[in-house]
Amino acid sequence: MEKKETKLRRYSPFNKDISKRLGIVYQVVSNLILLFIVIGLIGICFAGGVGAGYFASLVKDEPIRSYQVMKNEIYNYEESSDVYFANNVYLGKLNSDIEREEVQLKDISKHLINAVIATEDELFYEHDGVVPKAIMRALFQEFTNASVQTGGSTLTQQLIKNQILTSEVSFDRKAKEILLALRLEKFFEKDEILEAYLNVTDFGRNSNGRNIAGVQAAAKGIFGVNAKDLNLAQSAFIAGLPQSPFRYTPFSNDGGKVKEDLEPGINRMKTVLSRMYTGGFITEKEYNEALKYDIRANLTDKKPLPVDTYPYLTYEIEDRAKEIILVKLAEEDGYTEDDLQKDENLYNQYKTLADNDIRHNGYKIHTTINKDIYDKMQKVVADYEYYGSDRTVEKEDPDTGETITVKEPVEVGGMLIENKSGKIISFVGGRDYDREALNHATKAKRANGSTMKPLLVYAPAMELGKIQPGSIIADTPYTVNIPGDKPYRPGNYGDGYHGLTSIRNALKHSYNIPAVKTYMSIIDQNPLSYLEKMGFTSLHKNDYGAPSLSLGALTTGVTIEENVNAYTTFANNGKFIDAYMIEKIEDSNGEIIFQHEKTETNVFTPQTSYLTIDMMRDVIKSGTASSLNGYLSFNADWAGKTGTGQDYKDAWFVASNPNVTFGTWIGYDTPKPLEKSYKGMSYSNRNILLWAKLMNVAHEVEPELVAPKERFQMPDGIVSRSYCSLTGDLPSSLCKDAGLVKTDLFNAKYLPSKVDNSLTQNKFVFMNGKAFKVPGSAPSEFVQMGVTISKDILNRYGVGSVNELKNLLPSTVNWGNLVIIEDNVLSDNGANPNAVSGVHINGSRISWNANGENDIIGYRVYAAANNSTNFTKVARVHASDTLGVTVGTKPAAYYIVAVDVAGRESSPSTIIKVGNYSEAKVNTEPPKATTKAPENDPAKAPENAPAKAPENAPAKAPENAPAKAPENAPAKVPENNAPTKAPENKPDNTTENQIANGSLVQ
């Protein structure tokens, strides 16, 4: 029994030994568990502390960003700048490294939003910026070097990586990404984060092969629709791209060609659709329908870029916008435009910044260019057939360096500017940008030929009071002596001269010599300052003081834009308004950061401007641009000027009406002469016809702008006055009688004040080819009365003879016998003339030597009939005429006497006998003058008449003898004895014919 009890006690739960042992075991186990728990907790805390410390060490240098800083960084994404024609007509995007277009979340397809969330961050609306489980999974995969890397970044983290940090793979970057993601979630709403993400993410390439970012650029560039119009399949395809944009994109970088193998991108689309389906975003039906969608068939076609369709315009806008942004950026840093101009390195620095800024900051650039006019003008240029022939030139191949032969066509440039505002309405940059990328309207500098004349010569000279439209100038050979250089001798087109002409007429016909002469009259008054005021920026130091500049011979040339812009000054009453193409620039938020402001520079008075306009009207009405009237399809008050470069290398035409100014140029890029005639048209008319065709299409688009009904208005201070076209002075009665009166407009400030005194009525004689005034005692038979011109005129116009001056006179002059008269009076030397020598007969002509005394004004011929000793005067010969008379064959005797200005005769010369003249004694004394000769025998004096006349008394012929013609009788000279110098109304040797036919000698 005892053994049983002992046995039972051994197995009893109440066995104290057992209980004691169990207690010990329990305590040990529990302590061990507690110890492990403590150790585990300590380990966890230690690991956590180490991790936290490590995390803290990774982000210790990361600054604490404020809300505003983070906002600026998150929304600071690159966006392509948009360009607009006038009136907000969209042109396209400027060229950039990546195309991006901002879009709001409300304008994005719900399918695309769901696709992105299902694929990239299914817990987006639940987490606070990071997903710890995903991070731990990513860390485990990293440490174990797992073959599958699922990543652990939320959309918030990806946004941080793209906008604030970099794509560097490191724990340092990851730690900062986590910290910033948590902070970003505190500052921004989920939709704000999602919208920013959808605008910054890369999506590969578009149909043009250009890199794109943002869902709007992706939607347009891949499927040709806006982001809000994407269907489910398209949304899934785009949502799958960010994982590997350039692998999944359907377009290559070879101009945007569609890849042959689209499977990678389509498989990725299927993955996205699967996640959308399992995530409950779409139904099974939607899922299956989307899988059937033909991606290849719905890809958008290649879209022409602005730089492809409008190369000249796009690059010009880009350059001008960069200049504006350049100045803005520099001013923000405290620099001025002068600083930029003086420091080339500083300028280049800000130019680089501006280039980057304008390509990536999403500006909206609004221009002044009228799209319809611009488009029509480009078509006219493309279709025009009268440029001229291509020329062969040798050039260096930029790729190989070898000399190659190429065809060079005639190029063209044009510029249309609104006068009152300075807006560039349209332009023509060239014929083919691919052949020659130079913008001939804004960048090419060429000599502007005669279009320089109004700008540099005539308008400045009128402004300075040197000339008026009616001022007279001689278009005669002219030389300008240049110190240290060869003389400059300008010539006219065709190498001719045009005599005395008005400034108006010289401009109308584009005479060169009057322009050079006028320019030289003001060259010491800094005429180039007028060009500087009118926007000429390419003047060279060699241009200052060069006479040839008056004809447009610029050292470096001028652009079409600057030349045309200068002409708007005349249309703007003398105020220069700088032309512009950029109206305003808005940033991506719609805030205007630049707005063009018009500035005016006073250049000429309204009076000078109007007079210049009025003279240029004549250029078109009846001058070098008169062909324009037959080319234009509409009417307007046009005033313009043609121009030709040296050796016909350039052809210009610029014209203004009250609203617009338009100019064109044609020429070869490598300067060479244009064909003078091509297809029956001169080089100038070819350019004028092109000008007209371009303006005709502009008129079709904007008739009110291009063809205003009003005319240029004449300002106060302009008056009409008559003037003598010989001097430009007020007309005298003699000037009127001579038909030399003209009428023109004048600036009232510079009216002619004196009456013309160059024409006078005088008695004169010719001596040695010169006309001299004579005293009252001069024998009337040798004296002429007529209109004489002061010799000062010769000096004024640089001519040396009467005949030269006559060649200068207008064809409208009524008198062909205007005479240049010497300033001094022909005076008597006080002595009787010496006898005439060298008298001889040859056949039937008697000749003699000239008397060497300086007061001899003529010669008298005396004759006696056969068997007679009575000599009577039968002829007179002016000293300036050929010294000789023709006599008949009947027997007679003759002698000659010289007559001086006082009327004294010399003693008789040797007697010349003709035929069988009687041997009877001849009385050699000259007969006395009688009051009346026998009526029917003028050759025979009365028998009782003395044979010798008084020394100082000229012989008097019988009343009916024509020995002395009336003073103003018209001259009648035998053909074989025509005077060489005398005017037409000079009294001739009236008896010579009678001597010849024997009517005076019996």
ROLO-320544 format. One record per residue (C-alpha): x, y, z; residue in three letters. Coordinates in steps of 0.5 Angstrom, whole numbers, plus 500, padded with zeros to 3 digits. Layout:
<recs>
XYZALA/...
</recs>
This chain:
<recs>
500500500MET/506505502GLU/509503495LYS/503504492LYS/502511495GLU/509513494THR/508511486LYS/502515486LEU/506521489ARG/511520484ARG/506521478TYR/502526482SER/502533479PRO/502535486PHE/509532487ASN/513538490LYS/519536486ASP/516536480ILE/513542481SER/519545483LYS/523543477ARG/518545472LEU/518552476GLY/525552475ILE/524551467VAL/519556466TYR/523561469GLN/529559465VAL/525559459VAL/521565460SER/527569462ASN/530567456LEU/524569452ILE/525575455LEU/532576454LEU/531574447PHE/525579446ILE/530585450VAL/536583445ILE/531583439GLY/528590441LEU/535592443ILE/537589436GLY/532592432ILE/533599436CYS/540599434PHE/539597427ALA/533602427GLY/538607430GLY/543605425VAL/539606419GLY/536612422ALA/543615423GLY/545613416TYR/539616413PHE/540622417ALA/547622414SER/545621407LEU/540627408VAL/544632413LYS/546636407ASP/539637404GLU/536644405PRO/529644408ILE/525647402ARG/519652403SER/513651400TYR/514657395GLN/521654393VAL/518647392MET/513650388LYS/518653384ASN/522647383GLU/516642381ILE/513647376TYR/519649373ASN/519644367TYR/522646360GLU/516647355GLU/517649348SER/515656346SER/509658341ASP/509663336VAL/503667333TYR/502671327PHE/498677328ALA/491677330ASN/493671335ASN/494666329VAL/498660331TYR/504659327LEU/507653331GLY/513652336LYS/520654336LEU/525649335ASN/528646342SER/531639345ASP/525637347ILE/517639346GLU/513640351ARG/506643352GLU/503644359GLU/496642360VAL/491642366GLN/489635370LEU/482637368LYS/484637360ASP/487630361ILE/483623359SER/480620365LYS/483613362HIS/490616362LEU/490618369ILE/487611371ASN/492608367ALA/498612370VAL/496610377ILE/494603375ALA/501602372THR/506607376GLU/503608383ASP/496604385GLU/496607392LEU/497614390PHE/491616393TYR/493613400GLU/500614401HIS/503620404ASP/509620399GLY/512613400VAL/510606401VAL/514603406PRO/513596404LYS/515598397ALA/521601399ILE/523595403MET/522590397ARG/526594393ALA/532594398LEU/531587399PHE/532586391GLN/538591391GLU/541587397PHE/540580394THR/541582387ASN/535579385ALA/534578378SER/527582378VAL/527589380GLN/520592381THR/522599384GLY/519602390GLY/518609387SER/511613388THR/509618383LEU/511623388THR/518620388GLN/518620381GLN/516627381LEU/522629386ILE/527625382LYS/525629375ASN/524636378GLN/529637384ILE/534631384LEU/537627378THR/537620376SER/543618379GLU/542611382VAL/545612389SER/542611397PHE/544618398ASP/539620392ARG/534615394LYS/534618401ALA/533625399LYS/528623395GLU/524620400ILE/525626405LEU/523631399LEU/517626397ALA/514626404LEU/515634405ARG/512635398LEU/505631400GLU/505636406LYS/505642401PHE/501640395PHE/494636394GLU/494629390LYS/491632384ASP/497638384GLU/502632384ILE/499628379LEU/498634374GLU/505636375ALA/508629374TYR/504628367LEU/507635365ASN/514633366VAL/515625364THR/518623358ASP/514620353PHE/519618347GLY/519621340ARG/513624336ASN/512623329SER/517628327ASN/522624331GLY/523630336ARG/523628343ASN/517629347ILE/515630354ALA/508631358GLY/502628356VAL/499633351GLN/505633347ALA/505625347ALA/498625345ALA/499630339LYS/505627337GLY/503620337ILE/496620336PHE/494627333GLY/489628339VAL/489632345ASN/490629351ALA/483630353LYS/481626347ASP/485620348LEU/481613348ASN/483607353LEU/488604348ALA/491610346GLN/492612354SER/494605356ALA/500606350PHE/502612353ILE/502610360ALA/506605358GLY/512609355LEU/515612361PRO/518606364GLN/523606357SER/521611353PRO/525610347PHE/524603347ARG/517603347TYR/516609342THR/513608335PRO/517613332PHE/525612330SER/530618331ASN/530618323ASP/526624322GLY/520620325GLY/519614321LYS/515609324VAL/519603327LYS/518596323GLU/517592330ASP/512596335LEU/511589339GLU/515592345PRO/510598346GLY/504594344ILE/506589350ASN/507594355ARG/500597353MET/497590354LYS/501590361THR/498597363VAL/491594361LEU/491588365SER/493592371ARG/487597370MET/483591369TYR/485587376THR/485594379GLY/478595377GLY/479601373PHE/476598367ILE/471592365THR/473586362GLU/469588356LYS/473595355GLU/479591357TYR/478586351ASN/476591346GLU/482595348ALA/487589346LEU/484589339LYS/486597338TYR/490597332ASP/496602334ILE/500602328ARG/494604324ALA/492610328ASN/499613329LEU/499620327THR/502623320ASP/509627320LYS/507634322LYS/510640318PRO/514644323LEU/514651323PRO/521651321VAL/520647315ASP/514651313THR/516658315TYR/524657315PRO/525665314TYR/520667319LEU/521662324THR/528663325TYR/527671324GLU/522671330ILE/527666334GLU/533671333ASP/529677335ARG/526674341ALA/532672343LYS/535679343GLU/529681347ILE/530676352ILE/537677352LEU/536684354VAL/531682360LYS/536677363LEU/541682363ALA/537688366GLU/535683371GLU/542682373ASP/543690373GLY/546690366TYR/544695361THR/544695353GLU/550699353ASP/554694357ASP/552689353LEU/554693347GLN/561694350LYS/563688352ASP/562682347GLU/563676352ASN/558679356LEU/553679350TYR/555672348ASN/554670355GLN/547672356TYR/545670349LYS/547663351THR/542664357LEU/537667352ALA/537662347ASP/536656353ASN/531660356ASP/527661350ILE/527654348ARG/525651354HIS/520656358ASN/514656354GLY/513663352TYR/508665347LYS/511670342ILE/506674338HIS/508677332THR/506683327THR/506678321ILE/500678317ASN/499670315LYS/495671309ASP/499676306ILE/506673308TYR/503666305ASP/501670298LYS/507673298MET/511667298GLN/507664293LYS/508670288VAL/516669289VAL/516662288ALA/512663281ASP/515669278TYR/519668272GLU/523674270TYR/528674275TYR/534673270GLY/538667268SER/542663273ASP/550664273ARG/555659274THR/560660280VAL/565656284GLU/565655291LYS/568651296GLU/564645299ASP/564645306PRO/564638307ASP/570636303THR/573643302GLY/574642295GLU/572647289THR/565645286ILE/561649281THR/554651282VAL/548654279LYS/547661283GLU/540664281PRO/538671282VAL/535672289GLU/530677292VAL/528680298GLY/522685300GLY/520688306MET/513691308LEU/512696314ILE/506700316GLU/508707317ASN/505710323LYS/506704328SER/513701325GLY/509694324LYS/513689319ILE/507686316ILE/510681311SER/517680308PHE/520676303VAL/527672305GLY/529669299GLY/527664294ARG/529657297ASP/532657304TYR/534650303ASP/539653298ARG/541659301GLU/539660309ALA/541667309LEU/534672310ASN/535677304HIS/530682307ALA/533682314THR/540680314LYS/543681307ALA/547687306LYS/547690299ARG/549697296ALA/543701296ASN/544705289GLY/540711288SER/535709293THR/540713297MET/539719294LYS/533722297PRO/535719304LEU/542722304LEU/542727299VAL/536731297TYR/532731304ALA/538733308PRO/540738303ALA/533741303MET/533741311GLU/539745311LEU/536750306GLY/541748300LYS/536746295ILE/529746294GLN/525742288PRO/526748283GLY/533749285SER/537749278ILE/544744277ILE/548743271ALA/548735269ASP/555736266THR/562733267PRO/564733274TYR/570731278THR/571731285VAL/579731287ASN/580727293ILE/587728297PRO/591722297GLY/586718292ASP/585718285LYS/580724283PRO/572721283TYR/569722276ARG/561720277PRO/557718271GLY/550718269ASN/546712266TYR/548711259GLY/554716260ASP/550722257GLY/549729260TYR/543733261HIS/545740262GLY/541745266LEU/536741270THR/532742277SER/533738283ILE/526735282ARG/528733275ASN/534730277ALA/531725282LEU/525723277LYS/530721272HIS/536719277SER/541723274TYR/548721278ASN/552728277ILE/547732280PRO/546728286ALA/554728287VAL/554735286LYS/549737291THR/552732296TYR/558735296MET/555742298SER/553739304ILE/558734306ILE/561738311ASP/555738315GLN/555731317ASN/549729312PRO/551721315LEU/547723321SER/541723318TYR/542716316LEU/544714323GLU/537717326LYS/534713321MET/536707323GLY/542705319PHE/547701323THR/552698318SER/555705316LEU/563704316HIS/568709317LYS/570709310ASN/563712308ASP/564718312TYR/567723307GLY/566719301ALA/563722295PRO/560716292SER/556714298LEU/551719295SER/550714290LEU/549708295GLY/556706294ALA/556703302LEU/562700304THR/558694308THR/551695305GLY/545696308VAL/539691309THR/532691306ILE/529692312GLU/533698314GLU/533701307ASN/525701307VAL/524703314ASN/528709313ALA/523711307TYR/518711312THR/520717315THR/518721309PHE/511718310ALA/511720317ASN/512727317ASN/520727318GLY/519722324LYS/523715324PHE/519710327ILE/523703328ASP/520697325ALA/519691329TYR/516684329MET/515682336ILE/509685338GLU/509682345LYS/512676349ILE/508672355GLU/511667360ASP/507660361SER/503663366ASN/500668361GLY/504674364GLU/506679359ILE/514680360ILE/515684354PHE/510689350GLN/513693344HIS/513700345GLU/513705339LYS/519710339THR/520716335GLU/526720332THR/525727329ASN/529727323VAL/526732318PHE/521737318THR/514736315PRO/516741310GLN/522737308THR/519730308SER/513733304TYR/517736298LEU/521729298THR/515725297ILE/512730292ASP/518729288MET/518722289MET/511722286ARG/514724279ASP/519718279VAL/513714279ILE/508718275LYS/513719269SER/520717271GLY/524711272THR/519707275ALA/513709271SER/512702268SER/509701275LEU/503704273ASN/501699268GLY/503693273TYR/499695279LEU/491693280SER/489698284PHE/490706285ASN/494709291ALA/498715292ASP/505712291TRP/512716292ALA/518712291GLY/525711288LYS/529706284THR/536704285GLY/541700281THR/548698284GLY/555699281GLN/555695275ASP/548693275TYR/549688281LYS/543690285ASP/536693283ALA/532696288TRP/525699288PHE/522703295VAL/515706295ALA/511709300SER/503711301ASN/500714307PRO/499707310ASN/505703308VAL/512703305THR/514697301PHE/521695298GLY/524690294THR/531688292TRP/534683287ILE/541681285GLY/546675286TYR/548672293ASP/555673290THR/555680287PRO/555680279LYS/551684274PRO/544683273LEU/542682265GLU/540688262LYS/535685259SER/531678260TYR/525676256LYS/524683254GLY/524686260MET/530691263SER/533689270TYR/529695273SER/522693270ASN/523686272ARG/524688280ASN/518693279ILE/514688276LEU/515683282LEU/514689287TRP/507690284ALA/505683284LYS/507682291LEU/503689293MET/497686289ASN/496680293VAL/497684299ALA/492689297HIS/487682296GLU/488681303VAL/488688306GLU/485693301PRO/484698306GLU/491698309LEU/495697302VAL/491702298ALA/488708303PRO/483713299LYS/487719302GLU/493722299ARG/499725303PHE/497731306GLN/501738305MET/503741311PRO/503749312ASP/509752310GLY/509750303ILE/508754297VAL/508754290SER/512759286ARG/515760279SER/522761278TYR/527762272CYS/530755270SER/536758268LEU/538760275THR/532758280GLY/531766282ASP/525769281LEU/523770274PRO/525776270SER/521779264SER/526776259LEU/526770263CYS/519769261LYS/520771254ASP/525766253ALA/520761256GLY/525759262LEU/519760267VAL/518754271LYS/513753277THR/514748283ASP/513747291LEU/518751296PHE/519751303ASN/516758305ALA/522758309LYS/527758303TYR/523762298LEU/528765292PRO/528772294SER/532776288LYS/529777281VAL/534773276ASP/539778273ASN/543773269SER/539775262LEU/539783260THR/538786253GLN/544789250ASN/548791244LYS/554787243PHE/559785238VAL/563778237PHE/570778238MET/575772237ASN/568768239GLY/567772245LYS/561777246ALA/563784248PHE/558790250LYS/560796246VAL/560803247PRO/554808243GLY/559810238SER/560803235ALA/558803228PRO/551800228SER/552795222GLU/557791226PHE/553791233VAL/547786235GLN/542787240MET/539781243GLY/538778250VAL/545776253THR/547772259ILE/552774264SER/559770264LYS/558768272ASP/553763269ILE/559759266LEU/563759272ASN/556757276ARG/555751272TYR/562749270GLY/562751262VAL/567754258GLY/563757252SER/557759249VAL/555753245ASN/556749252GLU/551753255LEU/546752250LYS/547745250ASN/545746257LEU/539750256LEU/532746256PRO/529745249SER/523749251THR/527756251VAL/524760245ASN/530764243TRP/536760240GLY/541766240ASN/542767248LEU/549770248VAL/554769254ILE/557776254ILE/563778257GLU/563782264ASP/568788260ASN/566793255VAL/570793248LEU/573799248SER/577804243ASP/584804243ASN/584811241GLY/588810234ALA/586809227ASN/586802225PRO/592799221ASN/591798213ALA/588791212VAL/594786209SER/594779206GLY/588781201VAL/588776195HIS/583773190ILE/583766189ASN/578764183GLY/572769185SER/573769192ARG/577775196ILE/580774202SER/585778207TRP/588777214ASN/585779220ALA/587786223ASN/591785229GLY/588790234GLU/584789239ASN/578794238ASP/577792230ILE/569790230ILE/569789222GLY/571790215TYR/568794209ARG/569792202VAL/569797197TYR/568796189ALA/569800183ALA/566798176ALA/570797170ASN/572804167ASN/570807173SER/574810179THR/569811184ASN/569806189PHE/563805194THR/561800200LYS/558794197VAL/559789203ALA/561788210ARG/564783214VAL/564782222HIS/571781225ALA/568774228SER/566772221ASP/570768216THR/574774213LEU/573773205GLY/567775200VAL/565772193THR/565776187VAL/563775180GLY/567775174THR/565781171LYS/571786171PRO/571790177ALA/576793182ALA/576792190TYR/579794196TYR/578792204ILE/578797210VAL/578795217ALA/573799222VAL/574799230ASP/569800235VAL/569808235ALA/567807227GLY/574809224ARG/576806218GLU/583804216SER/587806210SER/585802203PRO/588795202SER/591793196THR/586794190ILE/584787187ILE/582787180LYS/577782177VAL/577780169GLY/579785164ASN/578791169TYR/580798165SER/587800166GLU/585807167ALA/588811172LYS/584809179VAL/583814184ASN/585810190THR/582815195GLU/576812198PRO/570816196PRO/566821201LYS/560819204ALA/554821200THR/547822202THR/543819197LYS/546814191ALA/543814185PRO/537810185GLU/538805180ASN/546804180ASP/548803187PRO/555801185ALA/556808182LYS/557814186ALA/556821183PRO/561824178GLU/562830183ASN/563826189ALA/570826193PRO/574820192ALA/576820199LYS/571820205ALA/573823212PRO/578819216GLU/573817221ASN/566817217ALA/564810215PRO/562810208ALA/555810206LYS/551806201ALA/546809197PRO/539808200GLU/537802196ASN/543799197ALA/543793202PRO/550795205ALA/547796212LYS/541792215ALA/537794220PRO/539792227GLU/535787228ASN/534784221ALA/534776221PRO/541774218ALA/542772211LYS/548769210VAL/551765203PRO/552758204GLU/559758202ASN/560764207ASN/556762213ALA/559765220PRO/562761225THR/560765231LYS/555770230ALA/547768232PRO/542767227GLU/539775228ASN/546778227LYS/546782220PRO/550779215ASP/554781209ASN/548783205THR/551785198THR/556779197GLU/551775193ASN/550781189GLN/557782188ILE/557774186ALA/552775181ASN/555782178GLY/549786180SER/553791184LEU/559791179VAL/557793172GLN/
</recs>
